[in-house]
Amino acid sequence: MNAVNPIKRGSAALMDRIGVTSLSFALQRSILSPFIRVLYCHDVQPAMAARFASQLRLLKRSFVPASRTDLERLLGEGIWTHDRPGVILTFDDGLRSHYEVVAPILDELGFQGWFFVPIDLLTLPPAEQPAAAIRHSVLHDCDTTRDPRVFMRAEELVALSGRHIVGCHTGTHVRLSRELSDSRLRGELESAKQRLESILGRRVDSFSWVGGEEWAYSEAAAKVIANSFDFAFTTNTCIARPGTSRLNIDRTHMEASFSPSLVRLQLSGMMDLYYSSKRRRLNSCLTPCSGLT
């Protein structure tokens, strides 16, 4: 899943070897600090656990694991008390590996994770989950021949929320395009939030958009999100700095399968420049709803 273009992987290795990546990161830190880099990940199967843990140790060499309080204070007050930039790890889709594999590694290495779940899929009977994952474009590497579950159990989600942050990822993992009706938008956002809150027994105030395509965003959805959540995360690759809107926090892609050189490329700031024109185009639908900071 989430296969990387071999050209990008090779370019990352070359730039890492000749020092371009490290130079870019140093310039980013010198010019743009303080900042937090928010990463988003998906499935981490047991066979990739050691590699994932190694990635987190790599992160800790250059970043401080940032808490929710760190994020709030940086965005709202410009306060940052650490000697390095911050990093936040987020995980989309509510996969069973998030509870079984990811959470123990985060706990061991001192990270607070943000887990965004499509609650309608998570609460399906196990036998229905493999087909539903395919139907709703949820990518995973679960072996469903022995255990059909793709997603976490509700009780696992509750246990996870005691140590980490659980947020909404729509009800059915749907792109929130302009084609969705108002009633469908509210079902995927407001109703999904309420169902998730009823399971957790607490308020859910964070959301992550599904998909990274430009058509997967819409102004109508952004308005509903602004009225329902305090934090909203995209996939448009940029750092969070003082003044960044809580409702338009960009995230950078990272998977357990990424090589160290590719991880360093993603952290370096070079991909932020690549996505800058897309971010500018999307501001027209996201900015009107992002007054909260």
N, C-alpha and C positions, 0 to 999 in steps of 0.2 A: 504494500500500500504506500501511497505518497512517494512514488519513485521520483528520484531527482534526475533531471536532464543531465546526461553524461557530459555535455559541454560545460554546463554550470559547475558540475563536480570537478572537472579537469581544470577549469579556470580558477576555481577556488584554491585548488592545490598549488597551481602555479603562482598565484598572487601571494599565497601564504609563504611559499618558498623564497620568493624574492623580496619579501618584506613590505609589500604594498598594503596588505591587510592590517598589519600591526601599525603602520604609519597612519592609516585612515582612522583606526581606533584611537590612537594617541591624539590626533587632531580633533576628533569628535569630543574626547574627554576634555581637552584643553579649551576648546571654544564654547561648547554647549553645556558643560556642567553647571549646576547639578541636574541630573536627569535619572529617569528609571526606564529601563528597557523591559517591555512586557512581551513575553514569548507565548506562543500557543502551540500545543502538541496534541497528538491523538493517541493511538494505541501503543502500548508498551508491553509486549508479551514477555513471559518469563525468560525466554532465550535472549532477550535484549536488555534484561535488568542490569547486568554488570556494565554494559556499554552506556546505558542511560545514567547510571550512578557516576560513571567516569565523566560524562558531559557536565553533570552538576558540579563536580569537583573542579572542572575547568572553569565553569562560570564563577565559582567562588574565588578564583585567583584574581579576577579583575572587578568583580561586583560584590555588593552586599545584598544578601537575600532581604528584600523589602517587604514590610508588613502592610496591611491595609492602612494603618495609621500613618506610616511613612508616605504612602501614596496620597492620602487626604491632605496631609500637611504640605507636601511639595506642591500639589496642584493649587490648593486654596490659599496658602500663606507664603509659599516660596521658601519654606523652612526645610533644610536638609542638614542633618547633624553627623553624617558619615564621611569618611575620608575617600570613599570610592563611589561610583555610580551605583544605583540599585538595579535589581532584576526581580521580576515577578514571573512566575510560571503559571500558565493557565492551561486547562485541559478540556477539550470539547467532546461532546457526544455521550457522556455518562457511561462509558464502557466498563465492563467488569474488571478489566486490567487496572483501571484507575484505583480501585479499592484494593485489589489483590497484590499489585506490583508497585504502582506509582506511590501511593500514600506511605507505605513503610519506608521507601527510600527518601521521600521528602522529610519525614519525621526524623530519620537518622541523620540527615545532613542539614537540618535546620531551616527548611523552606516552608512557607505557608502557601499552599496551592489554592487556586481558584478553579472550581469544577463546574462547567456549564452543561446542563443536561436537558435533553428533549423529553420531558416528563411523560408524555403519552406513549412513547416507545419503551421507556424504562419500565412502565407498569404493565406492559403486555405479558401474557403467559409465556414462559420460556420457549415453548414449542413454536410460537408465532414469531419469535424475535429474528431468526436468521432471514426469513423472507421479508420481514418488515425493514430490516437494515438495508437489504438490497433495494427494496421499493423506494425507500426514502434517502438513498445515496449516502448511507453511513458506511465509511470504509473501516475495515478492521481485519485482524488476522486471527480471530478466535477459531479454535478447533471446535466446531459445533457438532461433530459426529459423536462425541462422548457426552458433552454437556451443551445443550442448545442455547444456553444463555449467551447473549451478546452484551447485555447491559447489566449494570449493578442492580441488586435487590434494593427495595425501598429501605429495609432496615440497615443495609450497608451505607446507603446515602445519608441516613440519619446519623450513623456513627461517624461518618466522614465529616459531617457538618460541625461536629464537636471540636475538631482541631483545625479545620480548613474552611474555606468559603464556598458555598454552593449557590450557583446562579442559574438563571433561565437561558435556554438555548432554543426557544420556541417550544411548541408542544410536539410537533412531528418532524423537526429538522427540515423546515421548509425555508426556501429563499423568500425574502419579504419584498418581492418585486411589485411594480405598479399594477400587475395583473390581478393581485389578490383583492377580493372585495373587502369592504370595511368590516363586515361581520367575521370574515375569515381572519383578518388581521387581529381583531380583538380576541378571537378564540385562541390564536397562536401566541398571543402576548398576555393580555389581561387574564384570560381564563387559565392559561398555562401557569402563570405566576401564582394564581390562587390555588391551583391543584398542588403545586410544589410546596407552597406555604402550609397547606393542610397536612402534608406528609412530614415536613420538617418541624412543624409547630413553632415557627418563627418567621419573621418578615424576610422576604427575598428582595434585595434591592439592586442586584446586578444582572446584566444581560450581555450576551455576546451574539452578534449577527452570524447567520449561517452563510457560508460561501464567501468567496472573495471577488466574484464577478461584479462589474459595475451595475449590471441589471438586477443584482440581488439586494440592492439598496433602494429605498424609496422615501420620499418626504412624508408620505402618509404614515408609513411605519415608524419613521423617526419621531413623529409627533406623539404617537401612542407610547413609544418607548420613553420619551421625555416625561410623560405624565405618570408613568408606572415605575420607573427605576431611577436610582441615583447615579449608577455607573453603567456605561455602555461601551463595549469593546468591538472594534472592527478588526480587519485583517490587512490593513493598508500600510504596515511597516514604517513606523517612525517612533522616536523616543517620546516619552511624556516629560514635560518640563513645567516650571511654574507658569500658570495661566492656561495650560492645556485644559480643555473642557472635560469634565467628568463623563459627559455623554458622547465623547468622540475620542476615545483612547485607542490609539493604533497599536496593533500587535505584530510581532515578527515571527515567522514560521521557524520551528525547530522540531525535528523528529529524532527518535532514538537511533534511527538508521543513518543519520547524518555523520559524516566523517568529521574529525576535529577541525580540519581546514575549512570545511563548509560551515560549521558552527561559528568559527571565528569570522568568516565572511558575513554571516547574518548579523553578527554583533557589531561589525565595524562601522556601520553607517553608510556604506556604499549602496546597499539596497534601498535605503531611505531615499536617496537621490533618484534611483530608478523609478520608484513609485510616486515621486512628487507630483507629477502631472495628473495622475489618477486621483490623488488626494485633493488637489485643487478642484478638479471637476466635481468630486463628490461633496465638496463643501456646500455647494448650492442646495443640496437636499438635507445635509446633516447640520449645518451651522444654524439655521433658523431655530432649531430645537435644542441648541447646545449652550444656552446662556448660563447654566449652572457651572461653576468652577470650584 
